[in-house]
Amino acid sequence: MGRFRYWFMGFGGAVVLGALLLTDPDKDFISTGMLLLGLVTPLLAVLCAHLARRGLFDYLDLSAAADKAKETPTGAGLVFLGVCIVLAALLGLFGRSATAAELPPRAAQYLPILSAEIDERWPNVPQRSYLAGLVHHESGCPALRSKCWNPASRLKTSREEGAGLGQLTRAWRPDGSLRFDALAEMRERHPALRELDWANIYQRPDLQLRAVVLKVRQDFAALAPVQDRAERLRFADAAYNGGLGGVQKERRACGLQAGCDPQRWHGHVERVCLKSRAPLYGSRSACDINRDHVRIVFRDAQLYAHSI
């Protein structure tokens, strides 16, 4: 019976691991790796607890105590109850690690607003959780906790300002003239954003989230030649980060290469980056940032799969 149990657990674990790897949305199996890393942490906690128990109660032989207790019905029942308590504690410990990470605290406040905007502005979005993943990443989660899902989140340099939950951006040339203003462009295109401006953007999370939905919907519509809606959403995400014109140029360049399908992102247009490869932030280039954006946002979207 013991051999069957070990065989069953080993084979079952291998099957589950294989399924996780096959369904991993990241080409480098990052999501599966993060899940396994989360399971390792409780193992270390259990090991430390065991060593601490042995160190503090080295005079207590639990095996002998259990054998003595099992000599009576009451003692055997208490041993069984103790084992059940330990198993319940372990299941709780590992179960939390095997499920999705807890959502950021502010997300609970703004997810209903985002959900309402999706219902009104884009009810047939291919993946609702994508838009939450986009806000998650743009607002600095999880590294920048004070900015995560914070409408006051701000990236400000002498040449650029990114504002709010969706980091709507304006930028200036070296001579101080305005290079582009994404907020102004969105206001011009969408009457529903006429109340939003740079004077009130940090105080209007509702309009920030509306702008996120409308901006992605706008790029998604412009990419209508991409027939697969899931693929088109990935292209729209690349456009959100790096501009629609750049995505279209890269699709065209992909179509000119043998074996490259301009209708597909992963492994195709993803590999044809025409953006600058010069270091921009640390060692990361504009090309790196754009490609990472698509991968990270769709990974983060998994956190919100059942929340929006």
C-alpha positions in Angstrom: 0.0 0.0 0.0 2.9 2.4 0.9 4.5 1.8 -2.5 1.3 2.5 -4.3 0.8 5.7 -2.4 4.3 6.9 -3.3 3.9 5.9 -6.9 0.5 7.6 -7.1 1.7 10.8 -5.5 4.8 10.9 -7.7 3.0 10.1 -11.0 0.1 12.5 -10.1 2.6 15.3 -9.2 4.4 14.8 -12.6 1.1 15.0 -14.4 0.1 18.2 -12.7 3.5 19.7 -13.3 3.3 18.7 -17.0 -0.1 20.3 -17.3 1.2 23.5 -15.7 4.1 23.7 -18.1 1.9 23.0 -21.1 -0.6 25.7 -20.1 2.0 28.3 -19.0 1.3 31.6 -20.8 5.0 32.7 -20.5 7.4 31.3 -23.0 10.1 31.0 -20.3 7.7 29.2 -17.9 7.9 32.1 -15.5 4.4 31.6 -14.1 5.0 28.0 -13.3 8.4 28.8 -11.8 6.7 31.4 -9.5 4.1 28.9 -8.4 6.8 26.3 -7.6 8.8 29.0 -5.7 5.7 29.8 -3.7 5.4 26.1 -2.7 9.1 25.9 -1.6 8.6 28.7 1.0 6.2 26.7 3.1 8.5 23.7 2.9 11.3 25.8 4.5 8.8 27.0 7.1 7.9 23.4 8.0 11.5 22.4 8.2 12.4 25.4 10.5 9.4 24.5 12.7 10.5 20.9 12.9 14.0 21.8 13.8 12.8 24.3 16.4 10.5 21.7 18.0 13.4 19.2 18.3 15.7 21.8 19.7 13.2 23.1 22.3 11.8 19.7 23.3 14.8 17.4 22.8 13.8 15.5 25.9 10.5 14.5 24.4 10.3 11.3 22.3 7.1 11.8 20.2 7.3 8.4 18.7 7.4 6.7 22.1 4.6 9.0 23.4 2.4 8.1 20.4 3.0 4.4 20.8 2.1 4.6 24.5 -1.1 6.7 23.8 -2.3 4.1 21.2 -2.5 1.5 23.9 -5.9 2.9 24.9 -8.9 3.9 22.7 -8.9 7.5 24.0 -5.1 7.8 23.4 -5.4 6.4 19.9 -8.2 8.9 19.2 -6.1 11.8 20.4 -3.2 10.7 18.3 -5.4 10.6 15.2 -6.9 14.0 16.1 -3.4 15.5 16.4 -2.4 14.1 13.0 -5.6 15.6 11.5 -4.8 19.0 13.0 -1.3 19.0 11.5 -2.6 17.9 8.1 -5.2 20.7 8.2 -2.5 23.3 9.0 -0.3 22.0 6.2 -3.1 22.0 3.7 -3.9 25.6 4.6 -0.2 26.6 4.4 0.4 25.0 1.0 -3.1 25.7 -0.3 -2.5 29.5 0.0 0.8 29.1 -1.9 -0.8 27.1 -4.7 -3.5 29.7 -5.4 -3.1 33.1 -6.9 -1.3 35.8 -4.9 -3.5 38.2 -2.9 -4.6 41.2 -4.8 -3.1 44.6 -3.9 -5.1 46.4 -1.2 -6.2 49.3 -3.4 -7.3 47.0 -6.2 -10.5 46.1 -4.3 -11.4 49.8 -4.3 -10.9 50.4 -8.0 -11.7 47.1 -9.6 -15.5 47.7 -9.4 -15.0 51.0 -11.2 -12.9 49.4 -13.9 -15.5 46.6 -14.3 -18.3 49.2 -14.7 -16.3 51.0 -17.4 -15.7 47.7 -19.2 -19.4 46.9 -19.1 -20.3 50.3 -20.5 -17.5 51.0 -22.9 -16.2 47.6 -24.1 -18.4 44.7 -22.9 -17.0 42.3 -25.6 -13.4 42.8 -24.7 -11.6 39.4 -25.4 -10.2 39.2 -21.9 -11.5 41.4 -19.1 -8.7 40.6 -16.7 -6.2 41.9 -19.2 -7.3 45.5 -18.4 -6.8 44.9 -14.7 -3.4 43.4 -15.4 -2.5 46.5 -17.4 -3.4 48.8 -14.5 -1.5 46.5 -12.2 1.7 46.9 -14.3 1.3 50.5 -15.3 0.8 51.7 -11.7 4.0 50.0 -10.5 2.8 46.8 -8.9 4.2 44.9 -7.1 7.6 46.7 -6.8 6.3 50.2 -6.0 3.8 49.5 -3.3 2.9 53.1 -2.6 2.0 53.6 -6.3 0.3 50.2 -6.9 -3.3 50.9 -7.9 -2.8 54.4 -6.7 -4.5 57.2 -8.8 -1.8 59.5 -7.6 0.9 57.3 -9.1 3.3 59.6 -11.1 6.4 59.2 -13.2 7.9 62.7 -13.6 11.2 63.7 -15.3 12.3 66.8 -17.0 11.3 65.3 -20.3 8.2 63.2 -19.4 5.2 62.8 -17.1 3.1 59.6 -16.7 0.0 60.0 -14.7 -2.3 57.7 -12.7 -3.5 54.2 -13.0 -2.9 53.9 -16.7 0.2 56.2 -16.9 -1.2 58.6 -19.5 1.9 60.4 -20.7 3.0 63.7 -22.1 6.6 64.3 -23.2 8.7 67.3 -24.2 11.6 67.8 -26.6 15.0 69.0 -25.4 14.0 72.6 -26.3 11.0 72.4 -24.0 8.3 72.1 -26.7 5.6 69.5 -26.4 6.5 66.2 -28.3 3.2 64.5 -27.6 0.3 64.5 -25.1 -1.6 61.2 -24.9 -4.3 62.7 -22.6 -5.0 65.6 -25.0 -5.3 63.1 -27.9 -7.7 60.9 -26.0 -9.9 63.9 -25.0 -10.0 64.9 -28.6 -11.1 61.4 -29.8 -13.5 60.6 -26.9 -16.2 63.0 -25.6 -16.5 60.8 -22.5 -13.1 62.1 -21.5 -13.7 65.8 -22.0 -13.7 66.4 -18.2 -10.3 64.9 -17.8 -7.2 67.2 -18.0 -3.8 67.6 -16.5 -5.2 69.8 -13.7 -7.5 67.1 -12.3 -6.2 63.8 -13.6 -4.8 62.7 -10.2 -8.1 63.3 -8.5 -10.2 61.4 -11.1 -9.6 57.7 -10.9 -12.9 57.0 -12.6 -11.7 58.9 -15.7 -8.3 57.4 -15.5 -9.8 53.9 -15.8 -12.1 55.1 -18.5 -9.2 56.3 -20.5 -7.4 53.0 -20.1 -10.4 51.1 -21.5 -11.0 53.5 -24.3 -7.3 53.6 -25.3 -6.9 49.9 -25.6 -10.3 49.6 -27.3 -9.2 52.2 -29.8 -5.9 50.4 -30.7 -7.7 47.1 -30.7 -10.2 48.4 -33.3 -7.3 49.9 -35.4 -5.7 46.4 -35.5 -8.8 44.8 -37.0 -6.9 43.0 -39.8 -5.5 40.7 -37.0 -8.3 38.1 -37.1 -7.6 36.3 -33.9 -9.0 38.5 -31.1 -6.6 37.1 -28.4 -3.6 37.8 -30.6 -5.0 41.3 -31.5 -5.2 42.1 -27.8 -1.5 41.4 -27.5 -0.8 43.7 -30.4 -3.0 46.4 -28.8 -1.0 46.0 -25.6 2.3 46.6 -27.5 0.6 49.6 -29.0 -0.4 50.9 -25.6 3.2 50.9 -24.5 5.0 51.8 -27.7 2.6 53.3 -30.1 0.2 52.0 -32.7 2.4 53.2 -35.6 5.4 51.2 -34.3 3.3 48.0 -34.1 2.1 48.4 -37.6 5.6 48.9 -38.9 6.8 45.8 -37.1 3.9 43.8 -38.5 4.8 44.9 -42.0 8.5 44.1 -41.4 7.5 40.7 -40.1 5.5 40.0 -43.3 8.6 40.6 -45.4 10.5 37.9 -43.5 10.3 34.2 -44.4 8.4 32.2 -41.8 7.1 35.3 -39.9 3.4 35.7 -39.6 2.2 39.3 -39.1 -1.1 37.9 -37.6 0.7 36.4 -34.6 2.6 38.0 -31.8 4.5 35.3 -29.9 7.4 34.1 -31.8 6.6 36.2 -34.8 6.1 40.0 -34.7 7.5 39.8 -31.1 10.9 38.9 -32.6 10.8 41.8 -35.1 11.5 44.9 -33.0 12.2 48.1 -34.7 12.5 50.2 -31.6 15.8 51.4 -30.2 18.0 48.9 -28.6 20.1 51.5 -26.8 20.0 51.3 -23.0 17.2 53.5 -21.7 16.6 52.5 -18.1 19.6 50.7 -16.7 20.4 48.1 -19.2 16.9 47.9 -20.7 16.2 49.4 -24.1 12.9 50.7 -25.5 12.7 47.4 -27.4 13.2 45.3 -24.2 10.6 47.4 -22.3 8.0 47.0 -25.0 8.4 43.2 -25.4 8.5 42.8 -21.6 5.3 44.8 -21.3 3.2 42.4 -23.3 4.6 39.4 -21.4 4.3 40.9 -17.9 0.8 42.4 -18.4 -0.7 39.1 -19.6 1.0 37.3 -16.7 -0.4 39.8 -14.2 -3.8 39.5 -15.7 -4.0 36.0 -14.2 -4.2 37.5 -10.8 -7.5 39.1 -11.7 -9.1 36.2 -13.6 -11.8 35.7 -11.0 -12.0 39.3 -9.7 -13.4 41.3 -12.6 
